[in-house]
């Protein structure tokens, strides 16, 4: 059984691509994400905002 919904998985996939290109920003200041864990957390947060099936923090 999947822990996250399909929409959430897609969002994390998108953010990981941005992270690998060096384009992923963390927070509103526009600083670059420094780690893979941070990139995954940003992806899950974006998915939560869109209403995807993601467990709470």
PyMOL CGO cylinders between C-alpha atoms (Angstrom):
from pymol import cmd
from pymol.cgo import CYLINDER

trace = [
    CYLINDER, 0.00, 0.00, 0.00, 1.37, 3.39, -1.01, 0.3, 1, 1, 1, 1, 1, 1,
    CYLINDER, 1.37, 3.39, -1.01, 2.07, 5.90, 1.73, 0.3, 1, 1, 1, 1, 1, 1,
    CYLINDER, 2.07, 5.90, 1.73, 1.50, 8.88, -0.57, 0.3, 1, 1, 1, 1, 1, 1,
    CYLINDER, 1.50, 8.88, -0.57, -1.04, 9.49, -3.31, 0.3, 1, 1, 1, 1, 1, 1,
    CYLINDER, -1.04, 9.49, -3.31, -0.13, 9.57, -7.00, 0.3, 1, 1, 1, 1, 1, 1,
    CYLINDER, -0.13, 9.57, -7.00, -0.46, 13.36, -7.17, 0.3, 1, 1, 1, 1, 1, 1,
    CYLINDER, -0.46, 13.36, -7.17, 1.99, 13.73, -4.27, 0.3, 1, 1, 1, 1, 1, 1,
    CYLINDER, 1.99, 13.73, -4.27, 4.47, 11.38, -5.94, 0.3, 1, 1, 1, 1, 1, 1,
    CYLINDER, 4.47, 11.38, -5.94, 4.33, 13.43, -9.14, 0.3, 1, 1, 1, 1, 1, 1,
    CYLINDER, 4.33, 13.43, -9.14, 4.91, 16.66, -7.20, 0.3, 1, 1, 1, 1, 1, 1,
    CYLINDER, 4.91, 16.66, -7.20, 7.97, 15.21, -5.45, 0.3, 1, 1, 1, 1, 1, 1,
    CYLINDER, 7.97, 15.21, -5.45, 9.27, 13.98, -8.81, 0.3, 1, 1, 1, 1, 1, 1,
    CYLINDER, 9.27, 13.98, -8.81, 8.93, 17.49, -10.27, 0.3, 1, 1, 1, 1, 1, 1,
    CYLINDER, 8.93, 17.49, -10.27, 10.72, 19.12, -7.33, 0.3, 1, 1, 1, 1, 1, 1,
    CYLINDER, 10.72, 19.12, -7.33, 13.55, 16.57, -7.49, 0.3, 1, 1, 1, 1, 1, 1,
    CYLINDER, 13.55, 16.57, -7.49, 14.09, 17.47, -11.15, 0.3, 1, 1, 1, 1, 1, 1,
    CYLINDER, 14.09, 17.47, -11.15, 14.25, 21.16, -10.19, 0.3, 1, 1, 1, 1, 1, 1,
    CYLINDER, 14.25, 21.16, -10.19, 16.69, 20.32, -7.37, 0.3, 1, 1, 1, 1, 1, 1,
    CYLINDER, 16.69, 20.32, -7.37, 18.99, 18.38, -9.71, 0.3, 1, 1, 1, 1, 1, 1,
    CYLINDER, 18.99, 18.38, -9.71, 19.04, 21.31, -12.15, 0.3, 1, 1, 1, 1, 1, 1,
    CYLINDER, 19.04, 21.31, -12.15, 19.82, 23.68, -9.27, 0.3, 1, 1, 1, 1, 1, 1,
    CYLINDER, 19.82, 23.68, -9.27, 16.61, 25.67, -9.73, 0.3, 1, 1, 1, 1, 1, 1,
    CYLINDER, 16.61, 25.67, -9.73, 14.72, 24.64, -6.57, 0.3, 1, 1, 1, 1, 1, 1,
    CYLINDER, 14.72, 24.64, -6.57, 14.22, 27.47, -4.10, 0.3, 1, 1, 1, 1, 1, 1,
    CYLINDER, 14.22, 27.47, -4.10, 13.40, 26.95, -0.44, 0.3, 1, 1, 1, 1, 1, 1,
    CYLINDER, 13.40, 26.95, -0.44, 11.20, 29.50, 1.27, 0.3, 1, 1, 1, 1, 1, 1,
    CYLINDER, 11.20, 29.50, 1.27, 10.14, 32.92, 0.12, 0.3, 1, 1, 1, 1, 1, 1,
    CYLINDER, 10.14, 32.92, 0.12, 13.62, 34.47, 0.16, 0.3, 1, 1, 1, 1, 1, 1,
    CYLINDER, 13.62, 34.47, 0.16, 14.66, 32.46, -2.88, 0.3, 1, 1, 1, 1, 1, 1,
    CYLINDER, 14.66, 32.46, -2.88, 17.62, 30.57, -1.40, 0.3, 1, 1, 1, 1, 1, 1,
    CYLINDER, 17.62, 30.57, -1.40, 18.52, 27.33, -3.13, 0.3, 1, 1, 1, 1, 1, 1,
    CYLINDER, 18.52, 27.33, -3.13, 17.60, 24.00, -1.55, 0.3, 1, 1, 1, 1, 1, 1,
    CYLINDER, 17.60, 24.00, -1.55, 20.74, 22.38, -0.11, 0.3, 1, 1, 1, 1, 1, 1,
    CYLINDER, 20.74, 22.38, -0.11, 19.85, 18.71, 0.30, 0.3, 1, 1, 1, 1, 1, 1,
    CYLINDER, 19.85, 18.71, 0.30, 17.76, 15.93, -1.20, 0.3, 1, 1, 1, 1, 1, 1,
    CYLINDER, 17.76, 15.93, -1.20, 15.76, 15.64, 2.05, 0.3, 1, 1, 1, 1, 1, 1,
    CYLINDER, 15.76, 15.64, 2.05, 14.91, 19.34, 1.83, 0.3, 1, 1, 1, 1, 1, 1,
    CYLINDER, 14.91, 19.34, 1.83, 13.81, 18.89, -1.80, 0.3, 1, 1, 1, 1, 1, 1,
    CYLINDER, 13.81, 18.89, -1.80, 11.48, 16.01, -0.88, 0.3, 1, 1, 1, 1, 1, 1,
    CYLINDER, 11.48, 16.01, -0.88, 10.01, 18.04, 2.00, 0.3, 1, 1, 1, 1, 1, 1,
    CYLINDER, 10.01, 18.04, 2.00, 9.34, 20.97, -0.35, 0.3, 1, 1, 1, 1, 1, 1,
    CYLINDER, 9.34, 20.97, -0.35, 7.63, 18.61, -2.82, 0.3, 1, 1, 1, 1, 1, 1,
    CYLINDER, 7.63, 18.61, -2.82, 5.39, 17.11, -0.13, 0.3, 1, 1, 1, 1, 1, 1,
    CYLINDER, 5.39, 17.11, -0.13, 4.53, 20.58, 1.15, 0.3, 1, 1, 1, 1, 1, 1,
    CYLINDER, 4.53, 20.58, 1.15, 3.50, 21.70, -2.35, 0.3, 1, 1, 1, 1, 1, 1,
    CYLINDER, 3.50, 21.70, -2.35, 1.40, 18.54, -2.74, 0.3, 1, 1, 1, 1, 1, 1,
    CYLINDER, 1.40, 18.54, -2.74, -0.31, 19.23, 0.61, 0.3, 1, 1, 1, 1, 1, 1,
    CYLINDER, -0.31, 19.23, 0.61, -1.24, 22.72, -0.56, 0.3, 1, 1, 1, 1, 1, 1,
    CYLINDER, -1.24, 22.72, -0.56, -2.82, 21.24, -3.70, 0.3, 1, 1, 1, 1, 1, 1,
    CYLINDER, -2.82, 21.24, -3.70, -4.87, 18.81, -1.62, 0.3, 1, 1, 1, 1, 1, 1,
    CYLINDER, -4.87, 18.81, -1.62, -3.05, 15.58, -2.42, 0.3, 1, 1, 1, 1, 1, 1,
    CYLINDER, -3.05, 15.58, -2.42, -3.11, 12.52, -0.14, 0.3, 1, 1, 1, 1, 1, 1,
    CYLINDER, -3.11, 12.52, -0.14, -0.12, 13.17, 2.13, 0.3, 1, 1, 1, 1, 1, 1,
    CYLINDER, -0.12, 13.17, 2.13, 0.16, 12.33, 5.82, 0.3, 1, 1, 1, 1, 1, 1,
    CYLINDER, 0.16, 12.33, 5.82, 0.48, 15.31, 8.17, 0.3, 1, 1, 1, 1, 1, 1,
    CYLINDER, 0.48, 15.31, 8.17, 3.94, 16.51, 9.23, 0.3, 1, 1, 1, 1, 1, 1,
]
cmd.load_cgo(trace, "trace")
